[in-house]
Structure formats: C-alpha cells, structure tokens
Amino acid sequence: MAYITTGNGSLQPMFLIVMSILLFLSLVTVSLRLYCRLFRVHKVGIDDYLIVAALAVTIGMGVMNGFHVAMGTGQHLVDLPLEKILVPTLKHWYVYQLIYPIAVGLVKFSILSQYYRIFEVKHFRLQVIVVGVFVLVYTVVCIFVNAFECHSKPWRAWDPSFPEGCNNLSAAYFSTAAITIFTDLVILVMPLPRLVKLNLHRGRKYALIAIFLTGTFASAASIARLNALYKYTTTADVSYDAIQILLWSQIEVNVAIVSASAPSLRPLFHSVFKGSSYGKRGTSNTPYAGYGIGDSHYRRTLPGAGTHGAIELTSRDDEPFSGRAPGVVRSTSKAGARVDDGENSSQELILDQHSNIMKTVVIEMRSEDRG
C-alpha cells in the first residue's frame, strides 16, 4: 500500500496522537481493572469479560483508522489521487461502520452488567435487563442497517457511484446516532437515585457519584460525533471532514471504556475512600434507619470486626416474612471469608469493604395487633 504524504492543513497528525493516547489509557485502565478484580477482589464477572472484548474491538478500530489515514482521510480532497484511493477507502468505511456499533454495544453491556452486580434491588435489576434487551436489539438492527445500506447489493457501498442506489444515508446516520445518545443518557442516570440514597458522608457520596458520572464525557463525545456526521453529509471536502467522525468515534468508545472501569478501580484508591461507607444515622425516628440501599434489611458491620465500621450496602427488598417474633435480633459472624461473598455481596469493594472477618447483625422489628 502506498502511504499518502501528509499535506498542509492535514488533520492526520493530531488524530493519530489523540487516538494513540486514548488507546493507551484504555489499555492501562482495563489492565488495572483486571488487576483489582483478580488480585484484590478475587472475582471476575461478566462485566469484566465484556470490557475486555470491547477493548479488543476498539483496538481493531484503531488499526482500521491507521488504514484510513494511510489512504488520505484527513487531507483535502484536491490533494488526493481519487482514482486510486476511492474504492479502498469506501471498503474500509463499510467495514468500519459495522465494527463501531459492536464496540459501543459491548461497553454498554459491560456497564449494565456491572450495575446488575452492584445493586441487588429487584426492580432496579429488572430495569437493567429491560435496557440491556433494548441495547441488544438496537445494536443488531444498527449492524443490519449498515450492512444492507445498499439493499441486496452490498458491493455498491464501495462502488465509485456510491451512494447511488443505496438508502438515505443521512437519515440512517442521524437516527442511529440519536438512539445511541439516548441510551447513553439512560445508562448514565440509572444508578443515580440508588447512589443518592446511600447514607454516606456527603463528600464521599459526591465522590462516589462523580465516579459513576465519568460517563458524561462519553455522552458528550457521542453528541460531538453527531455534529461530525452532519458536516460529513453536507461538506464538499469529504476526505478532510470525514476524519472528525473517526476522531469522535474513537474518543467516545475509549472514554466509555475508561469510565466503565472507574468504579472497579476503587481498591487502588483505598487511602482516598477509606471509611467511605461510614454511615450516619438517618433522620428517621428509627435508630437503624438509613443503612443499606433498600428498606427491608438494615445491615451494619460491627466496629472492631476489621472493617472500620463499614456498612454493607446490599439491598434485598423481596425476601418474604420469616415468621420470627417481633424484636428478634439475628447475629452471624463469618471468619476467613471475604466481604465480596459470592453473588450476594453486590458492592464487591467498589464502595468500601476489604476485611477478612465480618460480623453482621440483622435487626428486624415487627409490630403486631394482639387484639
């Protein structure tokens, strides 16, 4: 392949530098995430596998972007040998638009899987499943729309006459991009009501919410990509403006990978978030109000048990009445077991647990009408 020489006013150097930095940050972040999950939490979930898959696809996007730059994307159209690069460039664009929704979808599935693992509240998990099914259907539809944008003759997508005989590309681009932004925002705000209810120190609660809101930057990049799509469909200098789509797509996916991994990096910053699960008693008249995420069980790790008085932020609002007498106090102790106890410990060190010994006291108060 003959590499195109960078001309004056080319966006290629800036694009390659930004892309390289983003890929490096994503690789480091995912590596640190796996370190925390393997050696600090000692448990790897489906969300971790999905983020690794997303990173692999994103690296593939970066390799494809190298081919785009080599064939002149980012340079002015008048400076390019159009007859030599047109068909190869169109072929790469065709494949690229199939890879991009896969990368975005994998990141979103990873985030939703993480939500499902962290929060044990039944109705919230149901919301996660509904959103996940929607994202899955949308991703499959998006791939099919792009694959058959020229109907039953996909080869027309890299024919010199393109886009003749194909779908309304502007409508397809804008509609799929709009749905992507919509799902970004939905996934971003989903955990906020649960996080706001946590009975933590105000500063630490805000820090925790800020970690989950790092996905805002990915949503902003997705909106900027929509603007790049508009320029692409209206410009006369297609090769020069098309690189902005590649740039914002790369920013969107890589920033999403970093933000999706941020909550799992909490063990690395224990000195910052040490004791972040210290709770204050709520304003309710019930002395145990305010602990936990839900309203059915209030669990508090006893001071002196090696967990710095951390509160177990686990909610189970679907457990039936156990039939015990009013005011029964059930106390259990666990020795030699991690706090991330199987699937039932939803926070798994994301919030604040790191002990090997835990005592749990469950206080259940019942009121009866004794006639």
Residue, then its C-alpha position, 0 to 999 in steps of 0.5 A: m500500500a502506498y502511504i499518502t504524504t501528509g499535506n498542509g492543513s492535514l488533520q492526520p497528525m493530531f488524530l493519530i496522537v489523540m487516538s494513540i493516547l486514548l488507546f493507551l489509557s484504555l489499555v492501562t485502565v482495563s489492565l488495572r481493572l483486571y488487576c483489582r478484580l483478580f488480585r484484590v477482589h478475587k472475582v471476575g464477572i461478566d462485566d469484566y469479560l465484556i470490557v475486555a472484548a470491547l477493548a479488543v474491538t476498539i483496538g481493531m478500530g484503531v488499526m482500521n483508522g491507521f488504514h484510513v489515514a494511510m489512504g488520505t482521510g484527513q487531507h483535502l480532497v484536491d490533494l488526493p489521487l481519487e482514482k486510486i484511493l476511492v474504492p479502498t477507502l469506501k471498503h474500509w468505511y463499510v467495514y468500519q461502520l459495522i465494527y463501531p456499533i459492536a464496540v459501543g454495544l459491548v461497553k454498554f453491556s459491560i456497564l449494565s452488567q456491572y450495575y446488575r452486580i452492584f445493586e441487588v434491588k429487584h426492580f432496579r435489576l429488572q430495569v437493567i435487563v429491560v435496557g440491556v434487551f433494548v441495547l441488544v436489539y438496537t445494536v443488531v438492527c444498527i449492524f443490519v442497517n449498515a450492512f444492507e445500506c445498499h439493499s441486496k447489493p452490498w458491493r455498491a457501498w464501495d462502488p465509485s457511484f456510491p451512494e447511488g442506489c443505496n438508502n438515505l444515508s443521512a437519515a440512517y446516520f442521524s437516527t442511529a446516532a440519536i438512539t445511541i445518545f439516548t441510551d447513553l443518557v439512560i445508562l448514565v442516570m440509572p444508578l443515580p437515585r440508588l447512589v443518592k440514597l446511600n447514607l454516606h458522608r456527603g463528600r464521599k457520596y459526591a465522590l462516589i457519584a462523580i465516579f459513576l458520572t465519568g460517563t458524561f464525557a462519553s455522552a458528550a463525545s457521542i453528541a460531538r460525533l453527531n455534529a461530525l456526521y452532519k458536516y460529513t453529509t453536507t461538506a464538499d471536502v469529504s476526505y478532510d471532514a470525514i476524519q472528525i467522525l473517526l476522531w469522535s468515534q474513537i474518543e467516545v468508545n475509549v472514554a466509555i471504556v475508561s469510565a466503565s472501569a472507574p468504579s472497579l478501580r476503587p481498591l487502588f484508591h483505598s487511602v482516598f475512600k477509606g471509611s467511605s461507607y461510614g454511615k450516619r444515622g438517618t433522620s428517621n425516628t428509627p435508630y437503624a434507619g438509613y443503612g443499606i440501599g433498600d428498606s427491608h434489611y438494615r445491615r451494619t458491620l460491627p466496629g472492631a470486626g476489621t472493617h472500620g465500621a463499614i456498612e454493607l450496602t446490599s439491598r434485598d427488598d423481596e425476601p418474604f416474612s420469616g415468621r420470627a417474633p417481633g424484636v428478634v435480633r439475628s447475629t452471624s459472624k463469618a471468619g476467613a471469608r471475604v466481604d465480596d461473598g459470592e453473588n450476594s455481596s453486590q458492592e464487591l469493594i467498589l464502595d468500601q469493604h476489604s476485611n477478612i472477618m465480618k460480623t453482621v447483625v440483622i435487626e428486624m422489628r415487627s409490630e403486631d395487633r394482639g387484639 
